Amino acid sequence: MRDEIIMILILLVLLLSPLVLAAPGEAYGNVTNVVDGDTIYVQLQGYDSRIGNITVRLADIDCPEMNAANGLAAKQYAFQGLNGSFVTLDLDDDTGKDRYCRWVAVVFLQKQDGTLVNFNRMLVDSGHGCIWDFKNNEFDPATWWNGTYPSTACKKDAPSDNDSSSCSDGSLVGNAASRKYHYSCCPWAKEISPANEIRFNSSQDARNQGYVPCKVCRPP
């Protein structure tokens, strides 16, 4: 009888869906596109079918922009690891989406034996990304390394909506996805993907095209 119970338990485990096996995962699906090192598209198969193909911003990670040094290398690393792959997502329960309407999440790859690999951490460990610990989400990236950042990890300070400091180098750049414009030195300007980047001659030019000023760098 004992052996029969054990066999039944083993069969139940084998029949569990990938989402159940992926304890941290609140959603799962296939990666359909890699925008850059820290932004991907995922066609959800579980969570809410009405959402469909969503844009995911890897939580608390910053990779170089495509027009910056090492930007292409970071994208290629993410492409090789994620494109076309099945992933599970631990979605941020505090804010859900960032200001650009991207879903904030920790992305997990599932190995053959069912164990999960934190791809956000992989980007840092590989040298393709920096830790960017935003305090407005539920995640603490230190837990990815059992509570202590490795000495080799690249780290940067996260911007805050309440940050009263501003920069003003004169040039203005807009994000076609968020419909906001920034000084080009603004941390959020560095987050704009090349496909969404637009340049303005002046703040009036930006406003005439329906853009609103960033609340962090506060252009006129």
Buried (B, 14 or more C-beta within 10 A) or exposed (E): EEEEEEEEEEEEEEEEEBBEBBEEBBBBBBBEBBBBBBBBBBEBBBBEEEEEEBBBBBBBBBBBBBEEEBBBBBBEBBBEBBBEBBBBBBBBEEEEBBBBEBBBBBBBBBEEEEEBEBBBBBBBBBBBBBBBBBEEBEBEBBEBBEEEBEEEBBEEEBBBEEBEEEBEEEBBBBBBBBEBBBBBBBBBBBBBBEEBBBEBEEBEBBBEEEBEBBBBBBBE
